[in-house]
Amino acid sequence: MKIAIVGTRGLSLSSVVDHVLGILWKLGASDCVLLRRGRSTPASRFESEVDFMCRVWLKIPVKWCEPSKDVVGRGSVYLRDVAMVRDSDVVLAFLVGSDADEGNSGTWHVVQKAIEVDRPVYAFRVVGDTVERVGEIDIEQKNSVH
């Protein structure tokens, strides 16, 4: 199973990384975790922490998804996210409170794309140290909860 994990900037790392660890533990063995970063910029703290946790603690390989060098501008980031979702079997998304409500972040775009291409997606709102489920689309059960 390939699991795409995305998070918005400004996440409270301690609570979110523990939450990611718990979810990955419950899901069991994973072939790979997909994380995103820029072409010339380092990964965010969230992605860096998840990378470390997967490789060192859980022994799960990590594949970094980067924007294509062939596309200029923000379009390359959009296409990276689309490719990442299509390459995944399930998506976990962690959004800072306002991003989960407004739906205008790149991370929220990943959630929308997962729904469009029928990938199970689990979205979480993070406010301070609290992580709460925003909703889910579970394709196998053919239901959605928001």
C-alpha positions in Angstrom: 0.0 0.0 0.0 1.3 3.5 -0.9 0.2 6.2 1.5 0.4 9.9 0.6 0.8 12.1 3.6 0.4 15.9 3.3 0.2 18.7 5.8 -0.2 22.5 5.7 2.4 24.9 7.0 2.2 25.9 10.6 1.2 22.5 12.0 1.8 21.7 15.7 4.3 19.0 15.1 4.2 17.1 18.4 0.6 16.2 18.2 0.5 15.6 14.5 3.5 13.4 14.2 2.2 11.2 17.1 -1.1 11.0 15.2 0.5 10.0 11.9 2.5 7.4 13.8 -0.7 5.9 15.3 -2.4 5.8 11.9 0.5 4.2 10.2 0.8 1.6 13.0 -2.9 0.8 12.6 -2.8 0.5 8.8 0.0 -2.0 9.2 2.7 -2.7 6.6 3.1 -0.2 3.9 5.1 -0.4 0.7 5.9 3.3 0.7 5.0 6.7 2.1 4.7 9.5 -0.4 5.8 13.0 0.8 6.1 16.2 -1.1 8.7 18.9 -1.3 9.8 21.7 -3.6 12.2 21.3 -6.5 14.7 23.6 -5.0 13.4 24.1 -1.5 13.8 21.8 1.4 10.8 19.8 2.8 8.7 21.5 5.5 9.3 20.5 9.1 6.2 18.3 9.0 7.4 16.3 6.0 10.9 16.1 7.4 9.6 14.7 10.7 7.3 12.2 9.0 10.2 11.1 6.8 12.4 10.5 9.8 9.6 8.6 11.6 8.9 6.4 8.6 12.5 5.5 7.8 14.0 5.2 11.3 11.1 4.1 13.5 8.8 2.2 11.2 11.3 1.1 8.5 8.9 2.2 5.7 10.5 3.6 2.5 9.8 7.2 1.6 9.3 8.5 -1.9 9.7 12.2 -2.4 7.4 13.8 -4.9 8.8 17.0 -6.5 7.4 19.4 -9.1 8.5 18.6 -12.7 11.4 20.6 -14.1 9.5 20.8 -17.4 6.7 22.9 -16.1 7.3 26.5 -14.9 5.4 28.2 -12.0 2.7 27.0 -9.7 1.3 24.7 -12.3 4.3 22.4 -11.6 3.2 22.1 -7.9 -0.4 21.3 -9.0 0.8 18.6 -11.3 3.1 17.2 -8.6 0.1 16.9 -6.2 -2.1 15.2 -8.9 0.6 12.7 -9.7 1.2 12.0 -6.0 -2.5 11.3 -5.4 -2.8 9.1 -8.5 0.3 7.1 -7.3 -1.2 6.5 -3.9 -3.6 4.0 -2.5 -4.8 6.2 0.4 -4.3 9.9 1.4 -3.8 11.4 4.8 -4.2 15.2 5.0 -3.5 17.4 8.0 -4.8 20.9 7.8 -4.4 23.9 10.2 -7.9 24.9 11.4 -8.7 27.7 9.0 -7.4 25.8 6.0 -9.8 22.9 6.8 -12.7 25.4 6.9 -11.8 27.6 3.9 -10.5 24.9 1.6 -8.1 27.2 -0.2 -4.7 25.6 0.5 -2.6 23.2 -1.6 -3.2 20.6 1.0 -6.9 20.9 0.6 -6.4 20.6 -3.2 -4.8 17.2 -2.5 -8.0 16.2 -0.6 -10.2 17.3 -3.5 -8.1 15.5 -6.1 -8.2 12.3 -4.0 -12.0 12.5 -4.0 -12.0 13.1 -7.8 -9.9 10.1 -8.6 -11.6 7.7 -6.1 -8.8 7.4 -3.5 -9.7 6.9 0.1 -8.8 10.1 1.9 -8.8 10.9 5.6 -8.6 14.6 6.5 -7.8 16.1 9.9 -8.0 19.6 11.4 -5.2 20.6 13.7 -5.8 23.3 16.2 -3.0 23.7 18.7 -2.3 20.2 20.1 -5.8 18.9 19.1 -6.2 16.7 16.0 -9.8 16.0 14.9 -11.2 14.2 11.9 -12.7 16.6 9.4 -14.2 13.9 7.2 -13.4 10.9 5.1 -14.2 9.3 1.8 -13.8 5.5 2.0 -14.3 4.2 -1.5 -14.7 0.6 -0.6 -17.6 1.3 1.8 -19.0 3.9 -0.7 -19.8 6.4 2.0 -18.6 9.8 3.0 -18.6 11.5 6.4 -18.1 15.3 6.7 
